[in-house]
Each structure stands twice: as structure tokens, then as C-alpha cells.
């Protein structure tokens, strides 16, 4: 099963480094991987595609407490906090009538209908941040991407930068071909 330690160890393997026994091991590569992780690694990777495994759809009713400006759309909708990127907006629950006239502004969507249906890539623990949902090729992409970020910062590491770059692109393309819209 994919978890943080297995992602770290996959990245280390891609760099030609030895594995970690645990996430508290006192080694430079672990600290470097922690830095990458803490800089919103999961969100950064989820932004790269319209991933099926991370997509959720919600019904939103307008927020009566949100007052629209004196011009434009009549209803304001608070954007979900777990949104990474939109994959579609509709006027109906069957998702057959796209919402074409809306405005995206400062964590709100503005429209002329009282209810909207939004499909988006989510970083929620039950969607994009649930590693058990990650397809194997997306996991390989994550591991190689992490290696690409960390390898140049590790003193004395002998790795092939060009080969690592090629593998990152390869795994991203394979992931998009099998699990992205």
C-alpha cells in the first residue's frame, strides 16, 4: 500500500539512494524529502491533471450571506476548501447542461442560478490525498518527481539528471493516459 514512507523510498530508489527504515530516521535525504512534502507536494502533483481518482462532484446552493455586487450575477457560491482545479460546472445534477456563464472570484463563484453542480480535483483525505486511490503509475510519477526535486540538493549524490527528468515526464504522461480526463 502506498503511504508516505513508501513514496519516500520510491524517490530514494529513483535517485539510487538506500531506503529509509522509518520516517524518523536521522538522514539528510529524509530531511530533504520532508521539505518537499511540506511545500504542498500532494497539491502540486494533483494540479498537473484532471485525475479521475481525485475527482469529486458536489451540489452547491448559493450562499444567502454573500451579497453580489450591483452588477453581474445574482448568486454567490463559496468554493470548497479542498478544491485543486475544476473539471466541470453544470446547471443540473445529471451534468448535461454546462454552466457557461459564471465568474470565478476570490474563493467564490458567481452565477445566475440558485444551485450549481461542480466537479473538481480534490485534495480531501477521501479523494486525492487518499494514497490507496492513487494508480500505480501516478505513484511512480510522484516518486520520480520527488527524486527530481531532492537529488540536486543531496551532497555527493551521483545520479543522472537527464534520465530522471525523462522518467518524470514518462510517468506523468502514462498517468494522464490512464487516469486523467
Secondary structure as GFF3:
##gff-version 3
##sequence-region A 1 181
A	DSSP	alpha_helix	4	15	.	.	.	ID=ss1
A	DSSP	alpha_helix	28	38	.	.	.	ID=ss2
A	DSSP	alpha_helix	41	46	.	.	.	ID=ss3
A	DSSP	three_ten_helix	52	54	.	.	.	ID=ss4
A	DSSP	beta_strand	55	61	.	.	.	ID=ss5
A	DSSP	beta_strand	75	78	.	.	.	ID=ss6
A	DSSP	beta_strand	83	90	.	.	.	ID=ss7
A	DSSP	beta_strand	102	105	.	.	.	ID=ss8
A	DSSP	beta_strand	108	111	.	.	.	ID=ss9
A	DSSP	beta_strand	115	122	.	.	.	ID=ss10
A	DSSP	three_ten_helix	131	133	.	.	.	ID=ss11
A	DSSP	alpha_helix	136	151	.	.	.	ID=ss12
A	DSSP	alpha_helix	161	179	.	.	.	ID=ss13
###
